Amino acid sequence: MASGSRGERAPRVALDTSAYSRFRAGDERVHELIAAAEAVLIPTIVLGELYGAFEMGSRLRENRVVLSEFLSESYVRVVPTSADVARHYGRVYANLRRAGTPIPANDMWIAAAAIDQAACLLTFDRDFERVAGLDLILLEGIELGSDDD
């Protein structure tokens, strides 16, 4: 199921875009991990990626409404991109560049937000395995769906 997971209840789980998309698609693993978490965090960069996907899809209004409802849940919190997150981003960026293993810029920002919040990042994206110091649950077996999921 998961790689990099400690097998413990993650008190704070941060979702990347792939995890939110699979949550919306009904992936039971994602639903279970969210249900077991004390708090679910959504980095603002993830919101930007989601809104961009919504704009490109055919269900813009529906997707916005569902996301808004999710964000209004008491256990969900948006993580802003703060000066502290930027410092973590700088470390992540420098470490990956030095190692010759860069990942997409948005992924570095998402990782930085999770690190800043001491959250376990829930993802289907293997790029995050390269980020030192990131607590990670990497789920396998993502199924390709439409861009407007």
SULHUUR-V480350 format. One line per field, one symbol per residue. psi: psi as a letter, one per 20 degrees, with the letter a starting at -180 (. if undefined). burial: # if it has 24 or more other ideal C-beta (glycine too) atoms within 12 Angstrom, else .. A space follows every 50 residues. Layout:
BEGIN
psi->???
burial->???
END
This chain:
BEGIN
psi->fqpiqijrpohopppahhggghghijohgggghghiqhqppoqhhggggg hghghiailggghggggggghiqhipppoqorhgghggggggggggghik lqrqghhhggggggghjlqppprjoihihiopjpppooqrkppparik.
burial->.#.##....#.#############..#.##..##..#.#########.## ..##........#...#..##....####.#...#..##..##.##.... ..#..############.#######.#####..######.........#
END
